[in-house]
C-alpha cells in the first residue's frame, strides 16, 4: 500500500484528490488549516485516512510534517496542493505578502522537508505539486501569484536536477492547471475555458501515478501556453491580459 501525504486537502482539488487516492486504497495523510474540513474527509475514509492541522506559513510546519509522516508509517509520495492567489492590479500589500508567504516561503519549507526526508531515509520518493499555467509569463493582473508560480516551476526543476546530481532517485511532477472552478477564483469575474474540478482532479491523480514530469491541464491550455512562450517580452508587456 502506497503512502501519500497531501498538504492543502481542506478544499478544492487537494480535497478531491485526497478522496480519490483514499478510494484507490492509498494510505492517505492529509493536512491543512481547517480541522473541521479534515475531519470530514477522515470520517468518510476512516480506515486509511489520518489528518493533522498544519499551517505552512508557521515556522514549525516542517516538524509537523515529519510528525504526520511518522503517524502515517512513512511516505512514498508528497503532494503539495496548498496555494492562494488574487487578482491584484491595485497592488494591495496584504494580498501580495500573503501570497508570498504561502506560495513561496511555505511552499519551500514543505517541499525541502519532503526532499530531505526522502534523501536521509534513502527512499526513491515522489514529490508532486499543483502550480499553474500562470507561471508561464508574468501576469500584470496578478503579480505575486504569477511570480510565485514561476518560482515553483523553477524550484521543482532545481530539485529534480539536484536529485539526479546526487543519484537520489527522487522524482517530480509539476501540475499546471488553467482556470478551474474552485473557491480560489473571484466569482465576480468571467474566466475563459473554465474547467470542472472533479475532472481536473482525476487528471491530476493520473499524472501523479504515471510520474509525469510536467502536466498542463488541459490540452487547450497546453496549446495556449505554447503560444504564450513564443510571444517576445516586448510585445507581451503591451498586451492587456487580465483573465
Secondary structure, DSSP 8 states (H G I E B T S, - for coil): --EEEEES-SSHHHHHHHHHHHHTT-EEEEEES-HHHHHHHHHHTTTTEEEEE--TTSTTHHHHHHHHHHHTT--SEEEE--------TT--HHHHHHHHIIIIIIHHHHHHHHHHHHHHTT---EEEEE--GGGSS--GGGHHHHHHHHHHHHHHHHHHHHHHHTT---EEEEEEE--BSSTTS-TTS--TT-B-HHHHHHHHHHHHHTT-SEEEESHHHHHHHHHHHHS-HHHHTTS----
